[in-house]
Amino acid sequence: MTVTDWVFLAIALVTLFSAYRVVTTHKIMHAALWLGLTFVGVAGIFLLLGADFLAAAQVLVYVGAITTIIIFGIMLSSVEDLRGESFDNVWKRLSSRLTSSRRGIWPLLAAVGLAAAMVIVVSRGQWPASPHAPALDTPRLLGEALFTRFVIPFEAASIVLLVALIGAIALALKEERTE
């Protein structure tokens, strides 16, 4: 195995562990921070694959914007909505996490299944012989694809996001009026 393989393995394991912790942690603020680490790991994998533009977009959009919005949403929520259950005994908490289907078994099975699928795809894939292929103009190619072949799905996604934003504002205003 080369150094790149070891780096990929390390980043993949950190990303998988942090994604697992997103769904298994009891505190929502910790889940948001684990999610930020998961996004950083995905950006690292993009860098290893030579997709520098996607790595930069991942860091700017997901790590920077989405994680910040989630953390602000948590900070602006009431304490009663955010309070997680607490256990006095550490062993009792650990055993309940591992035996709980929502917080232990199902996320672990999903992670193992996804890892197995990734190993199968990587081992059976036809990969180029040279890991150092000539650099492509990734932003230009992505822009051309986005605004020529995929312009309708791109605009449909923007409309869906706009409708979701308007719906979130309407729900927040409705909640504010009832209080």
KATA-V665954 format. One record per backbone hydrogen bond with DSSP energy under -0.5 kcal/mol. NH is the residue of the N-H (numbers start at 0). CO is the residue of the C=O. Records with the same first field share a line. If there is no record, write none. Layout:
NH = CO / CO
//
This chain:
5 = 1
6 = 2
7 = 3
8 = 4
9 = 5
10 = 6
11 = 7
12 = 8
13 = 9
14 = 10
15 = 11
16 = 12
17 = 13
18 = 14
19 = 15
20 = 16
21 = 17
22 = 18
23 = 19
24 = 20
27 = 81
30 = 26
31 = 27
32 = 28
33 = 29
34 = 30
35 = 31
36 = 32
37 = 33
38 = 34
39 = 35
40 = 36
41 = 37
42 = 38
43 = 39
44 = 40
45 = 41
46 = 42
47 = 43
48 = 44
49 = 46
50 = 45
51 = 49
54 = 50
55 = 51
56 = 52
57 = 53
58 = 54
59 = 55
60 = 56
61 = 56 / 57
62 = 57
63 = 58
64 = 59
65 = 60
66 = 61
67 = 63
68 = 64
69 = 65
70 = 66
71 = 67
72 = 68
73 = 69
74 = 70
75 = 71
76 = 72 / 73
81 = 77
82 = 78
92 = 88
93 = 89
94 = 90
95 = 91
96 = 92
97 = 93
98 = 94
99 = 95
103 = 99
104 = 99
105 = 100
107 = 103
108 = 104
109 = 105
110 = 106
111 = 107
112 = 108
113 = 109
114 = 110
115 = 111
116 = 112
117 = 113
118 = 114
119 = 115
120 = 116
121 = 117
122 = 118
123 = 119
124 = 120
126 = 124
130 = 128
132 = 130
137 = 135
140 = 136
141 = 137
142 = 138
143 = 139
144 = 140
145 = 141
146 = 142
147 = 143
149 = 144
150 = 147
153 = 149
154 = 150
155 = 151
156 = 152
157 = 153
158 = 154
159 = 155
160 = 156
161 = 157
162 = 158
163 = 159
164 = 160
165 = 161
166 = 162
167 = 163
168 = 164
169 = 165
170 = 166
171 = 167
172 = 168
173 = 169
174 = 170
175 = 171
176 = 172
177 = 173
178 = 174
//
